[in-house]
Structures are given as C-alpha cells and as structure tokens.
Amino acid sequence: MITKNIIDITGREIKTLLNEFRNAGGHEAEFDGSGLSSGVYYYRIDIDDEQKKINFEIKKMILIK
C-alpha cells in the first residue's frame, strides 16, 4: 500500500494524493495546489509492504503562486 499526503506547516493533513496498492517501481501522483495559499508544505510517502514493514519519507516543498 502506498499513501502520499500533503501536510501544512502545522502538521494538518490537507490532501491525500494516493492511497492504493501499487507494484514495485516508479510512480507519479499529480498535485493541484490551486486551492492552497503560497507557502511551505510537506509531502509524506508511506509504503506498507507485504511483510507489514512501514517505510516513510517526509520532504519539504514550497508552493509559489
């Protein structure tokens, strides 16, 4: 299971871009920030494999309009 979320500076989850099972490999998820203000946001990627190991990564992004 792969989950990709957008999180604001306060830690509040704003959008879920992806929440589904995917095969191993590279994947893309489209992000439409038109409803958000300019500022700093984070995206979090959670990967839960068949052995129930959960890996996650959080990265910062800046939205400029």
Buried (B, 14 or more C-beta within 10 A) or exposed (E): EBBBBBBBEEEEEEBEBBEEEEEEEEEEEEBEBEEBEEEEBBBBBBBBEEEEEEEEEEEEEEBEE
